[in-house]
Amino acid sequence: MSAAPASIGWFARHELKLGWRDWVAMMTGGRRSRSVGIVVFLAVVTVLLHLMAYGLVSRWAANGVADNEATLVMLTGTGILFWTIMLSQALEAVTRVYYGRSDLDLVLSSPASSRRLFAVRTGAVALTSMLLPSLLAGPLINMLALIDGPRWLYAYCVVIAMGAISTAISVLITLALFRTVGPKQTRLIAQIVAAVVGAGFVIGIQAAAILYYGDMSRFALFQSQALIDAAPAIDSTFWLPAKAAMGDIPALLIMLGIGFAALVLTILLAAPSYGQHATSAAGLTHIRSQRRPATRDFHLVSQRHALRLKEWRLLQRDPWLLSQTLMQILYLLPPALLLWLNFGHDAGAFVVVVPVLIMAAGQLAGGLAWLAISGEDAHDLVVTGPVSPRTVLIAKIEAVLTVIALVMAPLLLLMALSSPQMALITAFGVLLSAGSATAIQLWFRVIGKRSMFRRRQTASRAATLSEAFASIMWAGMGALLAGGSRLAIAPAIVALVVLGLAKLLSPRRS
């Protein structure tokens, strides 16, 4: 029996179809022939994640997990890490509920209720925001249930409750932004807030661990006696989520009640204004900004320099896309703090900092290279201009590497003042990692829109995996070089092999 048109069930089925199509397109890149390979890949990843989770929790849970303050501190700290990821994803997804055009114009112009549509889409946001934390925490929960008992499976209900709470908070933040700064600035600010929330707690924990323990291990802080002594009493409501995750039924019921009540009340509050806010966002694009006439006089420059200036100005005028890379830049703050505190000392900090900087450079270069090479909105204009394609590509690559150099320069300078050798190793690794990511984006380039930056990795799984493995191998090489090991040649060779395979798998171009 099919649901009545425009009913809650009808909208839910509609959203389910859209979500399924989007997931299939994201995983297969539009090629159904990849389905078997994706299933095998997901199975292998699932097994590896469970093996890693077993290695992490086996010693801790071997003799049973005690219901004491140390356990509650560890569970609460780890849970907050997952919840910040959940909140960041929910905030980004809620903004798409208001700004995503697709079928929204058609639905809002129909006799269907916009309140029902908002309720269903907000519920879909809650479900999707639970997905990634569940995938990350799932192996840990399953291994704890296997080792210490099935009571740990209640932790999945805690994930559901926290997902509902994060969605409610995200809707309230978006509503507040609409009413204070207007629809034109809401999306940009929401994206920046999402990036800061997603990285802020992790960075704060790492900063505290660096300040008190001299390393970047956040788990060392959670296990510290000083933090345990400063924690609230064991009967405090602060430990409600942790107790619920450990199988405390009353605590679990309270968490589920709070989560669902917050989500339902927020939907009832925000649904009446959904149509108005979504309509006010219509016609606004994420790249629109206040532009003032240039005061500089026109002067002749070379073709490559003019193309480099174009790329930099597009980044400057496109703050929403730039905000997508903010989290990667924020993750550079803990290594900078570790360098600052270990300035002038021959400590082992470089073994940690060097691979982190190399990895960050590769990830940042991959995103910027996609924007410059594949996300060219004026593709037809550029290819028909009086400039050779080779000159265009060289200028784009130079523009990307220049931005990477500007981001990394302060850290490399600080490192050079303490250890010129380590600064040279890091600069070499950064160049290799950024160059590899840029080259892979060049080999697998496709014509796309800059607005598709969030889904840039769906075009080719080979490109995504090659970029990730190459960055990891270059980071491993940097760590071994920083530690003075001759084995650094091994990950370097693997990285070159990965690049060779990526070149072979890349589509041929006439």
RASUL-V657280 format. One record per helix or strand of 2 or more residues. SS is the DSSP state (H for helix, E for strand). FROM is the first residue (numbers start at 0). TO is the last residue. If there is no record, write none. Layout:
ss;from;to
SS;FROM;TO
SS;FROM;TO
This chain:
ss;from;to
H;7;27
H;31;60
H;68;98
H;103;107
H;113;147
H;149;179
H;182;212
H;217;221
H;224;229
H;236;244
H;248;270
H;273;280
H;302;316
H;318;323
H;325;329
H;331;340
H;348;373
H;378;382
H;388;417
H;419;442
H;449;457
H;460;481
H;487;504
